[in-house]
Amino acid sequence: MSERVLSRRKTNSIANYMDYSLLFIVIFLLGFGLVMVYSTSSYEANLSFDGDSAWYFRKQLGATILGVAVMMVVANIPYHFWERFAVLGYVVSVIMILLIIPFGHESHGAKRWLRIFGISIQPAEIAKLGMILFLASMICTMGKKIRNRKGFYTVLAVPVPIALMLWKITSNMSSAIIVMGIAVLMLFVSCPDYKRFILLGLLTIVGAALIVFIIVKMAESGADDLNFRGARILAWLDPEAYASGKGFQTLQGLYAIGSGGILGKGLGASKQKLGFIPEAQNDMIFSIICEELGLFGAIAVILMFIMLIWRFMIIANNAPDLFGALLVVGVLGHIAIQVILNIAVVTNTIPNTGISLPFISYGGTSVMFLLIEIGLVLSVARGIRLKDL
């Protein structure tokens, strides 16, 4: 066999590299998520859908299968192909959020979805992906200009309109926080001036503490005009005092976590999912994991997410160029922030914000766009030479 043919085969093997460690972790989380969605939702589905206990499971399974197929397609497309759609992604995100005002579908007191051909789509998930693409392209275009004050705050201002729209139009503060968090993390790895980030962090902490202080003082003075976010903060500080209101879900979740012990009650044996925790398959699914699988199961899930983030870091550090690295960092920020927020809410570390656990909580739009993001990361990984890993 000629040296030219051998060389071509060697080049193709490098070009077709797949990060199987990342792929295995994602498939494990998806499989585990399907098991837990069925376990947590079967009781409610049986009551709500004429004895069809697998209703939620089937919908999640369909979204997962479609998401995996789309993920593999995206993984095989060179990631620079998507750079040309960066501006379009930002514009579409804005339009989709604005469409909620006249056409939004309301569910459980929140107007956050659009129905397109009978399918519910959450524009917040589109906005997260669009923000990652747009900021990665913008930072690469700006180059060293990002290091001066004007460039720094220009990039930081880009996600503000979308974050404000998510907060005001959809009342989805958690997604607004994630969008801003993605921007800050991508900016952090691109700009070496850490003093600005320390200042931003301190201002954020002081601002949050001030808001909590004002709400507590208003409550002590007997004010009855607190909005639902103010009520959530009060319920966070003392969930038992609001056990029949905003603190009910949090308190029931804590009961589930406490009753699970070290090894849990066993898969499917949760008591709290039997109508005590509203929509247990969504935001509070981690509490059911703790109840059924115990501290052991909870730590195992957290370790899988840590391994996922570690693989993101490996790929970002070895990415062929800055654009690829920033795409991976954006996905890392999205998933890491969402995991931290969800577990913090369930354990009452922060006020309840209504945020799902990636790959595990029920939600077709969420799992679809998360898998698209994983496809982007796999596409970046395919450009890494084997000797660099």
Secondary structure, DSSP 8 states (H G I E B T S, - for coil): --HHHHHHHHHHHHHT---HHHHHHHHHHHHHHHHHHHHHHHHHHHHHTTT-TTHHHHHHHHHHHHHHHHHHHHHTS-GGGGGGGHHHHHHHHHHHHHHHHHHEEEETTEEEEEEETTEEE-HHHHHHHHHHHHHHHHHHHHGGGGGSHHHHHHHHHTTHHHHHHHHHHS--HHHHHHHHHHHHHHHHHH---HHHHHHHHHHHHHHHHHHHHHHHHHHHTT-----HHHHHHHHHH-GGGGTTTTTHHHHHHHHHHHHHTTT-S-TT--STTTTTSTTTTTTTHHHHHHHHHHHHHHHHHHHHHHHHHHHHHHHHHT-SSHHHHHHHHHHHHHHHHHHHHHHHHHTTSS-------TTTSS-HHHHHHHHHHHHHHHHHHHTS-GGG-
